[in-house]
């Protein structure tokens, strides 16, 4: 929840305030593009940080990595809320913003992938689809929290919002760190990692072993999860900018739509995970991806109406259902593609490989909109990404394995040792 609260409020603040506060320009478009470029920088470093921290997760333990990620992200998020603006310190303001964004990205590098690994390894094969979808609930809860905070500030006069209102969501990050630390320090280490450690089966260089034995799976997994990476940025970040900047609407309908979509996701995510346990990962994963592909253009048609109810409906359908189905199933799908010795590295490398594309998505979408003069180019981008992901899932294996009655945790670790 903290990871996605932190990253989402940055994206929302970029859409609503950072262009004028940190990148003043005579052109509103130039300021928005500069702000989105800074937003993207955080995603560029995530693969590097993800590989380094995920390696520690396979050698030193999953729990230790999750505690470190939490501290880095929370401290950087709170620090952004204390930054001076361009009007106060000039060019130093965007420099400090970029530095804190980089610290944020280091913390986020192995956060979600390690959460998937922990959830998968604390579960049995019979319920791994459901229990590995639980971190995706944190995504929805984090976005709901961030959107709720911004929505509560939307009634402020614009001058007051730009003066101090935008800082409030970031300062909340300090409090979330304390809560998160209390929880994570009390969580048991993964039972499968504990078994591997006891058996002396820890791989000294998991990245090298991963690329030697699981290279094809890394590529397929990275392409498969690209749609939830890109779609999350289009529907959570760019959509707000599009509604407020291009369509001339207030931020209220788009923010309400994001909240409604994530509320819907709280029901869709466990349902999709349960379906993946019953019918397999691939059919459910493909359902979500093809739903996004089919609904990509209708999403923009509904936004074009400028009707608040239809804007909310568009976000609920594409993001609350399509993207959330794909995100839910990807947890078990990615975890089961890699054996326990290199699982944390594999999951995080596969996820972080598409993070740079995700980070540049608002910038790409804004540039495509400016170049084409219409939403159709952005629609092609969304639909094309969904079809590529669907192709990767079709080319990949069905990872759900038969699970005999009375199975216990640790089966995958025993299999890896043998």
N, C-alpha and C positions, 0 to 999 in steps of 0.2 A: 504493500500500500504506500509506504513512504517513497519508494523509488518512483512510482508513477505519479504520486502527488507532486514530488519535486520536479520531475520532467514535464508534467502537464502544466503546472502553473507557470513554468518558464515559457512554454509555448503560447499559453494564453496571454501572458504579459507581453510577449513579443508581438502578438496580433493587436493588442489594445494600447500599449504604452511605450515599449522600448524604442520604437522607431524615432519618436520625437524626443524622448528623454536622453538617449545615449547616442543617437545618430542623426542629429538635426540636419536637415537638408531643404533646399528650396523645392525639391520634388518629393512628394509623399511616397511615391512608388520607390524612389531610391532609398529612402529611409527604411521602408518596410523590407526591401531586399537586403539591406545591410543588417537589419535586425535578424532576419531569417538566416542569413549567412552565419551569424554568431550562434544562433540556435543549432545550426548544422555542425559547427565545430565540435560540440559535445559528443555527437555521434561518431565523428571521425576517429576520436581517440578510444572509443569504447572497444573496438576489436583488439587493440593492443593491450589495454588494461584487462579485458576479458580473458585473453590468453594467459597473461601473467598470473592473475588472481585465480583463474580456473585451475592452472597447474598446481598452485598451492592447495586447492581444494582436493586434488587427487593425491597429494603427497602429505599434507599436514592436517587435512580434515575439512569437511564442508562447513561445519559450524564456525570455525575461526574466520573463514572468508566472509561469511554472512555478517558477522559482527563488525569486521573492518569496513565492509561496504557501507553499512548503516552509518557509522561514525563519519566517514568521508562525505557521504551525500548530505546528511543532515547539517553538518557544519558549513558546507559550501552553500546550501540553500538559505540558511539563516543569514550567512554573510552577504548574500545578494541583497537581502532586505535592508542592509545597513549602508549600501553603496551610495556615494555622492553621484549626482547626475552630471551630464556634460556642461550644463549651465553653471555648475558649482566648481568643477575642477578641470574642465576642458577635456582634452584627449585622454587624460588619465582614466576617466570614467569608463569608456569602452574597453580599455586595456584591462582594468580590474574585473570588469564583467566577464571578459573572455577567460581570464585566469580562473575565476571561480567556476565558470562553466566547465573548464577542463577538469578541475577537481571533482565536480559533480559527475562527470563522465567516467572518471577512474572508479569512483564508488559504484556507479551503475554497471560497470563493465561485466561483472560476474554475478550480479545480484539475482536477476530473475532465473538465469540458467541454473544457479546453485539451489535456488528454492525448488525448481522442478526436480533436480537430482535428489534433494532431501525428501521431498514428498513421495517420489517414486520408490525410493529405497526404504521408506518407512511403511510401505504398503505391500499387500500381496498382489500377485498377478491378477487375481480375480477382480480386484477393485482398483487397479492401477489407473485405469482411464478416468475414473471418478476422482480419486484422491490426487492425481497429478494435475487435475484441472483446478485445484484449490488456489494455487498461486495466481491464476487468472482472475479469481475473485478479488485478489488484492489489487489488480490493475483497475478493475471497475470501481472498487472502493476508493482507491487513491484519486482517480479522476473525478468521482462524485464529490469527494471532499474538496478537491481543488476548485471544481466548478461551483460548488456550493458557496465557498468562500468568496469567489469572484462575483457570483450572482448576488450575494448579500451586499456587495460594494457597488453594484451596478446602478443603484439609485443615487449615488453621490454625484454632485455636479462634476463635470469633466475636469475643471480646474483642481478641485480637491482630490479627485482620483489620481491625477497626475502628480499632485503635490505630495501625497502621503498614502492614499488608499491602496495603490499597487504594492506597497511594502508589506502590508499585513499578511497576505498569504505566505510570503517567504519567511517572515519571522515566526510563523506557526511551526516551521520546520524544526526549530530548536526544541520545542516541546515534544514533537513526535520522536526525536532521537531518544529522549529519556524513556518514553513508553516502549519504543522498539528495543532498546538495550535490555530493559527489564525482562521482556519476553524472550529475546534470543539467548540471553545468558542462561536461561532455565531450560532450553531445549536440549534434548539428548543428541549426541552425535549419531550420524547415520549408522544403523546396525550393519549394513553391508560394508561400509568403510571400516568399521570396527573389526569385523571378521577378517577382512583383507589384511589389516594391520597386524592382527594377532597371528595370522598365518604367514606373515612375512612376504605377502604377495603385492606389496606396494611397488608400482613402477617408478623408477627414478626419473625418467624423462617421459611423462605421459604424452606430451605433444608429439614427440618423435614417434612414439609407439602408435599414437592415433593416426598420424599421417601415413604410417607404414601399413597399417592393418585395416583402417576404416576410411580411406580417402574418398571413395565413391559415396559412402554414406554421408560424409561431411558436406559434399557438394549438393547432394539431393536434399538433405535436411535444410541447408541454407536457402535453397530455391523454394522449398515448400513453405517456409515460414516468412518469405519475403512479402506476401500479401498482407499479413496482419501487421507487419512493420510499416509498409507504405500506407495501407488503408487507415491505420490508426492516426497517422499524421495528416492525411487528407481530410478525414472526417472529424477529427478532434481539433486540429489547429488551422489548416487552410480554410475549412468551411466557415469558421468564425470570421476570418479576414475577408473571405469572399462575400459573406452576407453583409458585413458592416461597410466594407470598402467599395466593392463593385455594385452591390444591389442597394446600397444606401439604407439598410435596415439598422435598427438598434441591435445591440449585442444580446438582448434578452431572449429572442426566439432561438438563436443558435445555441446559447448556453443552456437554455431549457431543453433543447433537443439532445445535447450531449448528456445532460443529466438523465433524461428519460431513456436514452439508449443504454447507458450504463446500469440503470435500474433494471431494465429488461435483461441485460447481460447477467445479472445476479441470478436470474432464473434459467437463462439459456445455458450458461456455462456448466453447471452440474448436470443438467439434463443431457447435454452433448457428451459429457464425460461418461455418463451412465450408458448412453447409447453406444459409445465406442467400446465399452466393456462387453456389450451384448452382441453387436454386429461387426465389430472390427474397427480399427483406426481409419483405414483408407476410405471406406464408403462415407463415413461421417465427415472426415476431413474434406473430401471432394464435394460433399453437399454444401459446406460453408463457402468453399472457394468458388464454385459455380454460381452460387447465389449472389456473391459479390460481382462476378462477371456480368450476370444478367441484369443486375440492378444498378450498374455503374452509371449509365446514362439517365435512367429514370430518376436517380438521385438528384441530378442537376436540373432535370425538368421540374421537379417539385420545388427546388429552391427558387427557380426562376419565377414562380408564381408570387413570391414575396408574402404568401399567406403564412402566418406564424404556425398554424396547426399543421400545414403541409410540410413546413420546414422541420418541425419536430418529427413528423411521420417519416420523412426521408432519412433522418439520422437513426431512428429506431430500427428501420428495416435493414439498412445496409450495415450500420455499425453495431447496433444492438443485437442483431441476429446473425448476419453473414460473417462478419469479422470475429464475433465472439465464439461462434461455432469452431472456426479454424483455430483460434487462439486456445480454446479449451482442449481440443484433441491433440494439438501439437505437443502438449506436455508429455503425455505417455508415449507418443509417437517418437519424439526425439530421444527420450530417455532409453527407450527399448532398442534403439538403433546402435547403442554403444555398450560394451561390457563394463562392469563396475570399475575396472582398473583405470579406464580412461573416460569414464562416463561424464564427469564434470567438465573435463576439457572438451569433449566432443559436443556436448549440449551447448556450452557457452560459445565455442568457436562457430558452430552452425548458426546460432542466433546472432552473434555479433558480426558475422560476415555481411549481413544485409543491413546492419545499423547505419553505415555511411549513407546508403541510398535512402533509408528512412529519414535520417537527419536532413538531407538535402531535399526531401520531398516537398515541404512547404515552399522552399526557394524554387524548385523545379516547376511546381504547379503555378506559382505566381508568375514566373517567367513565361511559361506556356500560355497562360491566360493573356499576358501582355502581348506576346507575339502573334497569337491567333486572333485576339480580340473577342474570343468566345470561350465558353466552357468546354467545347467539344474536344480540344486537345488534352485537357486534363482528364476527361472521360476515357479517352483512348489509353492514356497512361495507366489509369486504374484497371481497366478491363484487361489490358495487355499483361499487367503484372499478375492478375488473378489467373489468367490462362497459363502463364509460365509456371506458376506454383502448382496448378492442377496437373500439368504435364510431369512435373517432378514427382508428385505423389503417385501418379500412375506408373512411373518408371521405378519407383522404390518398392520395398518389400512391405508385406502386411506384418507388422511387428507384434501383434497380439499373439501370444502363444497359448496352447491348451494348458489348462491349469487343473490338475487333479484335485479331488476333494482332500481336505486336510493339509494343503500346502502350508508352508511357513515362510516367514521372511528369511532372506539369506540364500534362497535357492539360486539366484543369479550369481551371487558371490562364489558359492560352491562350484557352480558350473565354470566360472571364469578361472578358478584355481585349477580345476581338473584339466 
